[in-house]
Amino acid sequence: MTLPRRLVLALILGCYFSPARCSGRSLDSEFTYILPPGTSECFYQSALNNGTMEVEYQVIAGAGMDVNFNILSPHGISLIFEARRSDGVHVVEPTVEGDYQICFDNTFSHFSEKLVFFEIIIEGRGGDVGGDDEWAGLDEPQGNLVEYKLDDIRESMDSLHKRLERSRQMQVVLRAFEARDRNLLEDNLWRVSFWSCASVLVMMCVALTQVYTVRKLFDDKRRVYT
């Protein structure tokens, strides 16, 4: 696949995986970019103390569809390292306050760039960013209101929000899988079409050569005298 074609694919995926789509209290971000051959790039993500950081990545396009993956702590310690992998999901828990490095390495490839998608989900203390700040201005109602308490409503809404956020994240991951599968199908279609055309040309050349050879065998140029 040529570089302009991959740029178009990256722009399309950017519409799907734009960070502006992220909402709610979980500090999640999504990014799709092209990793040139023979290079390594790192991204920095801030985390809270005693929180959770989940990183999921996928190589959507590129020869071999694999990269080296590494997560470094704010102190420069390598926490997770994977060599020549096409996808992976990793959770760092508990986190320390500071900037984590998320690195993708394509130095082993000298000719093929890789189209990489990754998603980072940051949660604060207790598995939720922001805690009960959204409820800080609400007071407990006086008496019993239809036999519901504010704590019950708060717990139900928090649970609903977490499940909806997890559903959205799963849909983003499934779209990334779909984009990678489609790219593989298009590459395979191009290879099959190319070699099919090459085989047809070879068969036509062999057939014409055989016809010419047989005709030459029966071509008698000797003169007949009467």
Order of alpha helices (4+ residues) and beta strands (2+ residues): alpha-beta-beta-beta-beta-beta-beta-beta-beta-alpha
